[in-house]
Structures are given as structure tokens and as C-alpha cells.
Amino acid sequence: MSVTFKDLENFVTVANSKTLSEASEKLEMAQPSLSLAIKKLEGELGIPLFIRGRQGIKLTPQGRMILPEAKNALKTLFKIKGNPVNLAFKIGCHPSVGMFLLGRFLKSMNQFASNVDLQIINESSMEINKKVASGEVDFGLVMNPLPIPGLITKLIGEDEVAVFESKKLYRKRLIYNPELIQSQAIISKWKHAPTERIEVSNLELLANLVDSGAGIGIIPSQVVLAQRCDLKKVPNTPTYKDKLALVCYPEILKSNEGKMIFEELKKSFIPV
């Protein structure tokens, strides 16, 4: 078996691209030539590295397994050649989770060498969980994660979703996101919930509306803290406990950079 420096560079570049066309542009080579080179590498290794579909390419489980080792090998070879290489990692989370956690994480990353490129993906926790499982995202910060075989699921903290009010005390109107399981659970246990209601999908806007005195709202405590709203919990109302987890494949942690990101993400959650 003969795997060259160029083979590793092709593999890592394709793995960090959405399509083969995008990878070929980065590598400045023709797409058919790159496709042939990847197929040749798969033949050399005796395993499929990529799943090819209409929506682009994604790594197979075997491809995910060897990617960290390929990145490390490529990094070492680049150092020998005197050319630094940046490793790319994708971190996914709900926008609200990102608001109260990613700032601390990125600040902590400033102390490390700048050979890591980060991309932030924002979607619902359920979608991020699925994207980690499919290999589209490397690290997921997920509220109430799904039990998916093969994934590392590390609980890093809890948050309390509760009913909040401002000092202006207008309790006749409820502002909430009806699509959230947390909101549904709280309302189902709340005997005297206001019948006048406004539906708001954005939690940050919801917190600010409550802060303005527009009504009371069902909001995660971490969102209230991140928005610096002067709110307090409404007495004698139900609450819901959220569990925040960091999820990834164990293969991601085989690189030093992957381990570093994992540890810094864990430390970035601060309980209210």
C-alpha cells in the first residue's frame, strides 16, 4: 500500500468541503482528476471513505474514523515542509445556546495556537444531534440529547426553563414559543395560565418583550442571563429542567486539537 502526501491532502480537503467541486477549487485541480484520486485512495485502503449523493458528499464511518489521524499526519508533514496547516472543526448548537456559551469558549481558544479553523452551525438541538450522527458536524452542544449509538454524550450542565416576569408586573398575557417541548410541558402543568397569549419563536426577543412589560414569558434561565434582562421567576408556576450535553464521535478526540476543543467546550458552561 502506498499513500502519498497528496493523497492525504486530497482526503482532508474533500472531508472539509461540502461538494467535490468545492474541494477541487481549493486544491486547484480538475474535479474528474480529484474524483479518480479519491477512488484510487479508497482502493489502496480497501475501505469506502465518502458517501456520494445529490446533496454532496459526506464521510462514511470508516472515513470519520481515519480523518483525525489523516489530519495529524498531514499536520506533521506540513511542519516538516515548513508550511503550517489549519485544521477545521464544525461546532453546532441552537442560537440561544450559542449566545450564553460560545463567547466564553472562543475567548478561551485565544490562548491556543491559531492552527484551528472553526465553523459555527446554528439549528435546533434535534437537528444538530442528527448532523453530528451523520458526520456533518464535529461537535454538538445539544439540549436533551437523543441516545444515538456510537456517539459520546457528555452532560455538561443543566438549565431551568421557567415563567419569568419584569418589575412592571403584567401577568394577563403569556408570551411563549409553542413549538418547544419545554413550553408545552409547563403549560400542561399550569392550572391558571393566562388565556391571552402571544407566540414568539425567537427566545431572545421573547425575553426582551417580557423585560419591556408586555407580559410574562416561558424562558430558559440562561437566556435571561445572557440578555441581561431584569426578570424574576413568577412564584408558584411550573418549571422544566433542561440537560445540556456535548456530543461527538470518539474518533474526533483522537487528535490533540479535537481533545482541546472538547475540554474547552465543557468548561464554557456556567450554571445560573
VOPAGU-2260 file (C-alpha; in pm, 1 decimal, decimal comma):
REM VOPAGU-2260
SITE   aa  ch    i         X         Y         Z
SITE  MET   A    0       0,0       0,0       0,0
SITE  SER   A    1     135,6     342,2     -98,4
SITE  VAL   A    2     -39,7     652,6      38,7
SITE  THR   A    3     124,7     981,4     -53,5
SITE  PHE   A    4     126,8    1330,1      94,6
SITE  LYS   A    5    -101,2    1438,5    -192,0
SITE  ASP   A    6    -345,6    1157,4    -111,6
SITE  LEU   A    7    -375,3    1282,0     247,0
SITE  GLU   A    8    -416,3    1642,6     134,6
SITE  ASN   A    9    -689,6    1539,9    -111,5
SITE  PHE   A   10    -873,7    1334,2     150,1
SITE  VAL   A   11    -867,1    1601,4     423,4
SITE  THR   A   12    -968,2    1877,8     181,1
SITE  VAL   A   13   -1262,9    1677,7      44,7
SITE  ALA   A   14   -1368,3    1587,3     401,1
SITE  ASN   A   15   -1376,5    1959,3     490,1
SITE  SER   A   16   -1579,4    2054,6     180,7
SITE  LYS   A   17   -1949,4    2028,9     103,9
SITE  THR   A   18   -1901,3    1911,5    -253,8
SITE  LEU   A   19   -1629,7    1761,5    -469,8
SITE  SER   A   20   -1644,5    2073,9    -685,3
SITE  GLU   A   21   -1565,2    2294,1    -384,1
SITE  ALA   A   22   -1272,4    2068,9    -289,5
SITE  SER   A   23   -1133,4    2070,0    -643,4
SITE  GLU   A   24   -1131,7    2451,5    -642,0
SITE  LYS   A   25    -942,1    2458,0    -311,7
SITE  LEU   A   26    -688,1    2208,4    -444,8
SITE  GLU   A   27    -670,8    2378,0    -785,7
SITE  MET   A   28    -720,5    2052,6    -972,5
SITE  ALA   A   29    -985,7    1923,9   -1212,3
SITE  GLN   A   30   -1287,3    1761,1   -1047,9
SITE  PRO   A   31   -1260,7    1435,8   -1252,3
SITE  SER   A   32    -894,2    1405,1   -1152,0
SITE  LEU   A   33    -980,7    1456,6    -784,9
SITE  SER   A   34   -1265,0    1204,2    -805,0
SITE  LEU   A   35   -1029,6     949,9    -960,8
SITE  ALA   A   36    -763,9    1018,4    -694,8
SITE  ILE   A   37   -1014,3     961,7    -412,1
SITE  LYS   A   38   -1137,3     636,5    -569,8
SITE  LYS   A   39    -775,5     523,0    -605,0
SITE  LEU   A   40    -711,6     603,6    -237,5
SITE  GLU   A   41   -1022,3     407,9    -136,4
SITE  GLY   A   42    -888,9     116,3    -340,7
SITE  GLU   A   43    -548,4     139,7    -172,2
SITE  LEU   A   44    -704,1     142,3     175,0
SITE  GLY   A   45    -970,4    -114,8      92,3
SITE  ILE   A   46   -1248,6      91,2     251,8
SITE  PRO   A   47   -1505,2     347,2     131,1
SITE  LEU   A   48   -1422,3     696,6     257,7
SITE  PHE   A   49   -1714,5     900,3     124,7
SITE  ILE   A   50   -2084,0     865,5      52,4
SITE  ARG   A   51   -2167,5    1042,1    -272,7
SITE  GLY   A   52   -2518,4    1178,3    -323,0
SITE  ARG   A   53   -2719,3    1450,6    -492,1
SITE  GLN   A   54   -2670,1    1682,7    -195,1
SITE  GLY   A   55   -2292,9    1643,0    -199,8
SITE  ILE   A   56   -2051,2    1414,9     -19,4
SITE  LYS   A   57   -2013,0    1305,9     340,2
SITE  LEU   A   58   -1776,6    1078,6     525,4
SITE  THR   A   59   -1851,4     712,5     584,8
SITE  PRO   A   60   -1798,8     577,3     940,0
SITE  GLN   A   61   -1461,1     447,6     817,8
SITE  GLY   A   62   -1378,9     790,1     677,2
SITE  ARG   A   63   -1471,9     958,4    1005,8
SITE  MET   A   64   -1252,1     711,7    1190,9
SITE  ILE   A   65    -934,8     786,7     995,5
SITE  LEU   A   66    -990,0    1160,9     941,8
SITE  PRO   A   67    -829,3    1270,7    1274,5
SITE  GLU   A   68    -524,7    1050,6    1203,7
SITE  ALA   A   69    -501,2    1186,5     849,5
SITE  LYS   A   70    -516,9    1544,0     982,6
SITE  ASN   A   71    -241,0    1471,8    1234,5
SITE  ALA   A   72     -23,1    1307,3     969,9
SITE  LEU   A   73     -79,9    1595,4     728,5
SITE  LYS   A   74      -4,2    1848,3    1000,9
SITE  THR   A   75     325,4    1674,7    1078,4
SITE  LEU   A   76     421,9    1660,1     711,8
SITE  PHE   A   77     339,6    2028,0     664,9
SITE  LYS   A   78     560,1    2113,2     963,4
SITE  ILE   A   79     843,9    1915,3     808,4
SITE  LYS   A   80     795,7    2110,0     486,4
SITE  GLY   A   81     779,7    2436,0     682,7
SITE  ASN   A   82     420,1    2511,4     591,4
SITE  PRO   A   83     161,7    2540,1     872,4
SITE  VAL   A   84    -175,5    2372,9     817,7
SITE  ASN   A   85    -506,2    2471,9     973,6
SITE  LEU   A   86    -741,2    2200,3    1096,3
SITE  ALA   A   87   -1113,2    2269,6    1053,6
SITE  PHE   A   88   -1385,2    2170,7    1301,5
SITE  LYS   A   89   -1759,3    2233,2    1286,9
SITE  ILE   A   90   -1945,2    2314,3    1610,2
SITE  GLY   A   91   -2324,7    2304,5    1610,5
SITE  CYS   A   92   -2579,9    2441,6    1855,7
SITE  HIS   A   93   -2911,6    2622,9    1888,7
SITE  PRO   A   94   -2857,8    3001,5    1852,7
SITE  SER   A   95   -2971,8    3058,8    2212,1
SITE  VAL   A   96   -2720,2    2804,5    2342,9
SITE  GLY   A   97   -2451,9    2978,1    2139,3
SITE  MET   A   98   -2536,7    3314,8    2294,9
SITE  PHE   A   99   -2470,2    3202,8    2650,7
SITE  LEU   A  100   -2179,2    2965,1    2586,0
SITE  LEU   A  101   -1978,8    3023,6    2267,8
SITE  GLY   A  102   -1841,9    3363,2    2370,3
SITE  ARG   A  103   -1659,8    3209,4    2666,5
SITE  PHE   A  104   -1543,2    2917,0    2452,7
SITE  LEU   A  105   -1398,3    3134,3    2176,1
SITE  LYS   A  106   -1230,1    3360,6    2430,4
SITE  SER   A  107   -1065,8    3057,0    2591,9
SITE  MET   A  108    -943,6    2941,9    2249,2
SITE  ASN   A  109    -746,7    3266,4    2208,6
SITE  GLN   A  110    -473,4    3129,5    2434,3
SITE  PHE   A  111    -400,5    2839,7    2198,3
SITE  ALA   A  112    -214,7    2829,6    1868,2
SITE  SER   A  113    -419,6    2960,2    1578,8
SITE  ASN   A  114    -391,3    2643,3    1367,2
SITE  VAL   A  115    -758,7    2555,2    1419,3
SITE  ASP   A  116   -1036,5    2685,1    1195,5
SITE  LEU   A  117   -1384,2    2680,4    1349,5
SITE  GLN   A  118   -1722,6    2694,6    1179,6
SITE  ILE   A  119   -2040,0    2752,3    1384,2
SITE  ILE   A  120   -2359,6    2580,3    1266,2
SITE  ASN   A  121   -2689,1    2704,9    1416,9
SITE  GLU   A  122   -3001,5    2488,1    1413,1
SITE  SER   A  123   -3235,7    2323,4    1663,3
SITE  SER   A  124   -3079,7    2083,8    1914,5
SITE  MET   A  125   -3254,2    1790,0    1747,9
SITE  GLU   A  126   -3112,5    1881,2    1405,8
SITE  ILE   A  127   -2763,0    1934,2    1547,1
SITE  ASN   A  128   -2783,1    1593,2    1717,4
SITE  LYS   A  129   -2867,7    1436,4    1380,1
SITE  LYS   A  130   -2591,4    1627,6    1199,3
SITE  VAL   A  131   -2331,4    1501,3    1447,6
SITE  ALA   A  132   -2458,4    1146,5    1391,9
SITE  SER   A  133   -2434,8    1188,5    1012,4
SITE  GLY   A  134   -2084,7    1337,6    1032,4
SITE  GLU   A  135   -2187,4    1683,6     908,4
SITE  VAL   A  136   -2093,2    1844,5    1242,3
SITE  ASP   A  137   -1793,9    1750,1    1460,7
SITE  PHE   A  138   -1914,8    1877,1    1799,7
SITE  GLY   A  139   -2274,9    1936,0    1904,3
SITE  LEU   A  140   -2397,9    2135,8    2204,3
SITE  VAL   A  141   -2737,3    1974,5    2243,8
SITE  MET   A  142   -3024,8    2027,8    2484,0
SITE  ASN   A  143   -3185,3    1699,1    2594,7
SITE  PRO   A  144   -2983,8    1482,1    2351,8
SITE  LEU   A  145   -3112,5    1175,4    2170,5
SITE  PRO   A  146   -2949,2     842,8    2266,9
SITE  ILE   A  147   -2761,2     759,6    1944,1
SITE  PRO   A  148   -2530,9     452,9    1946,3
SITE  GLY   A  149   -2166,4     528,9    1874,3
SITE  LEU   A  150   -2175,5     891,0    1991,3
SITE  ILE   A  151   -2004,9    1023,5    2302,0
SITE  THR   A  152   -2269,4    1212,6    2500,8
SITE  LYS   A  153   -2117,9    1413,6    2785,9
SITE  LEU   A  154   -2360,3    1602,1    3010,8
SITE  ILE   A  155   -2201,8    1938,6    3091,5
SITE  GLY   A  156   -2480,9    2119,6    3276,2
SITE  GLU   A  157   -2847,3    2187,4    3344,0
SITE  ASP   A  158   -3071,8    2485,0    3280,6
SITE  GLU   A  159   -3415,2    2564,9    3418,9
SITE  VAL   A  160   -3692,0    2682,9    3189,3
SITE  ALA   A  161   -3937,2    2887,7    3394,9
SITE  VAL   A  162   -4206,1    3154,8    3385,0
SITE  PHE   A  163   -4046,9    3499,9    3418,5
SITE  GLU   A  164   -4187,4    3848,3    3475,6
SITE  SER   A  165   -4048,6    4201,0    3485,6
SITE  LYS   A  166   -4091,1    4463,6    3755,4
SITE  LYS   A  167   -4375,5    4610,2    3551,1
SITE  LEU   A  168   -4590,8    4310,2    3654,1
SITE  TYR   A  169   -4833,1    4248,9    3368,6
SITE  ARG   A  170   -4949,9    3890,5    3424,7
SITE  LYS   A  171   -5257,2    3880,0    3198,9
SITE  ARG   A  172   -5063,0    3790,8    2882,9
SITE  LEU   A  173   -4834,5    3492,3    2826,0
SITE  ILE   A  174   -4550,8    3519,0    2571,1
SITE  TYR   A  175   -4401,7    3184,8    2469,5
SITE  ASN   A  176   -4275,1    2956,2    2194,0
SITE  PRO   A  177   -4542,4    2685,8    2149,4
SITE  GLU   A  178   -4308,9    2464,0    1943,9
SITE  LEU   A  179   -4079,2    2398,5    2239,2
SITE  ILE   A  180   -4142,0    2081,1    2438,6
SITE  GLN   A  181   -4044,2    2277,1    2748,6
SITE  SER   A  182   -4324,6    2530,5    2693,3
SITE  GLN   A  183   -4577,7    2255,7    2629,4
SITE  ALA   A  184   -4477,3    2071,7    2947,5
SITE  ILE   A  185   -4500,9    2384,7    3163,5
SITE  ILE   A  186   -4842,1    2486,8    3026,6
SITE  SER   A  187   -4979,4    2133,8    3076,1
SITE  LYS   A  188   -4898,4    2159,1    3449,4
SITE  TRP   A  189   -5004,3    2523,7    3490,8
SITE  LYS   A  190   -5361,7    2541,4    3616,8
SITE  HIS   A  191   -5401,2    2919,1    3599,8
SITE  ALA   A  192   -5201,1    3003,5    3286,5
SITE  PRO   A  193   -5314,9    3325,4    3111,4
SITE  THR   A  194   -5554,5    3266,9    2821,7
SITE  GLU   A  195   -5429,2    3572,4    2632,9
SITE  ARG   A  196   -5114,9    3456,9    2455,9
SITE  ILE   A  197   -4856,1    3573,6    2203,5
SITE  GLU   A  198   -4641,9    3322,6    2017,5
SITE  VAL   A  199   -4276,6    3418,3    1962,3
SITE  SER   A  200   -4022,4    3178,0    1810,8
SITE  ASN   A  201   -3706,4    3373,8    1899,9
SITE  LEU   A  202   -3614,8    3330,9    2266,9
SITE  GLU   A  203   -3401,6    3645,0    2284,1
SITE  LEU   A  204   -3687,5    3857,7    2150,5
SITE  LEU   A  205   -3921,6    3680,6    2390,3
SITE  ALA   A  206   -3701,5    3771,6    2688,6
SITE  ASN   A  207   -3682,2    4135,0    2580,5
SITE  LEU   A  208   -4059,8    4158,3    2533,8
SITE  VAL   A  209   -4111,7    4031,5    2887,2
SITE  ASP   A  210   -3847,4    4275,3    3010,6
SITE  SER   A  211   -4042,3    4559,9    2848,6
SITE  GLY   A  212   -4354,0    4468,0    3046,2
SITE  ALA   A  213   -4550,5    4316,8    2755,3
SITE  GLY   A  214   -4640,9    4011,8    2961,7
SITE  ILE   A  215   -4494,0    3711,8    3139,6
SITE  GLY   A  216   -4292,6    3455,9    2945,5
SITE  ILE   A  217   -4164,0    3100,0    2942,5
SITE  ILE   A  218   -3786,8    3140,2    2902,5
SITE  PRO   A  219   -3468,5    2938,9    2973,7
SITE  SER   A  220   -3280,0    3090,4    3268,1
SITE  GLN   A  221   -2955,4    3102,7    3068,0
SITE  VAL   A  222   -3125,5    3315,8    2800,8
SITE  VAL   A  223   -3245,9    3562,6    3064,6
SITE  LEU   A  224   -2890,9    3585,9    3199,1
SITE  ALA   A  225   -2731,5    3624,9    2854,9
SITE  GLN   A  226   -2977,7    3901,2    2759,9
SITE  ARG   A  227   -2911,9    4080,2    3091,1
SITE  CYS   A  228   -3284,0    4120,9    3147,0
SITE  ASP   A  229   -3405,1    4233,8    3489,0
SITE  LEU   A  230   -3653,0    3949,2    3533,3
SITE  LYS   A  231   -3761,8    3725,2    3817,7
SITE  LYS   A  232   -3944,4    3394,0    3827,8
SITE  VAL   A  233   -4320,5    3405,7    3879,8
SITE  PRO   A  234   -4395,4    3233,5    4213,3
SITE  ASN   A  235   -4588,5    2905,5    4219,3
SITE  THR   A  236   -4551,2    2829,3    3849,1
SITE  PRO   A  237   -4414,3    2506,6    3692,9
SITE  THR   A  238   -4056,3    2472,0    3567,5
SITE  TYR   A  239   -3872,9    2237,1    3331,4
SITE  LYS   A  240   -3517,9    2104,7    3369,4
SITE  ASP   A  241   -3306,2    2102,4    3053,3
SITE  LYS   A  242   -2991,4    1891,4    3024,7
SITE  LEU   A  243   -2711,0    2029,7    2807,9
SITE  ALA   A  244   -2475,1    1776,2    2652,1
SITE  LEU   A  245   -2165,9    1782,6    2435,3
SITE  VAL   A  246   -2185,5    1513,4    2166,9
SITE  CYS   A  247   -1928,3    1387,9    1916,5
SITE  TYR   A  248   -1779,4    1071,7    1770,7
SITE  PRO   A  249   -1485,8     925,4    1968,5
SITE  GLU   A  250   -1271,1     942,2    1653,2
SITE  ILE   A  251   -1281,8    1324,0    1670,0
SITE  LEU   A  252   -1097,3    1309,4    2002,9
SITE  LYS   A  253    -802,4    1121,5    1856,7
SITE  SER   A  254    -641,5    1449,5    1750,7
SITE  ASN   A  255    -490,9    1686,6    2007,5
SITE  GLU   A  256    -697,1    1972,1    1863,7
SITE  GLY   A  257   -1016,7    1769,7    1897,2
SITE  LYS   A  258    -939,9    1692,4    2261,6
SITE  MET   A  259    -864,0    2059,2    2329,7
SITE  ILE   A  260   -1193,0    2178,0    2176,5
SITE  PHE   A  261   -1387,6    1912,8    2369,7
SITE  GLU   A  262   -1236,8    2019,3    2702,9
SITE  GLU   A  263   -1280,8    2392,7    2639,8
SITE  LEU   A  264   -1645,0    2346,9    2536,6
SITE  LYS   A  265   -1710,3    2152,4    2857,9
SITE  LYS   A  266   -1563,6    2432,6    3069,7
SITE  SER   A  267   -1759,4    2706,6    2891,7
SITE  PHE   A  268   -2093,1    2628,7    3056,3
SITE  ILE   A  269   -2154,3    2827,7    3376,5
SITE  PRO   A  270   -2467,8    2743,4    3581,9
SITE  VAL   A  271   -2708,4    3026,6    3665,0
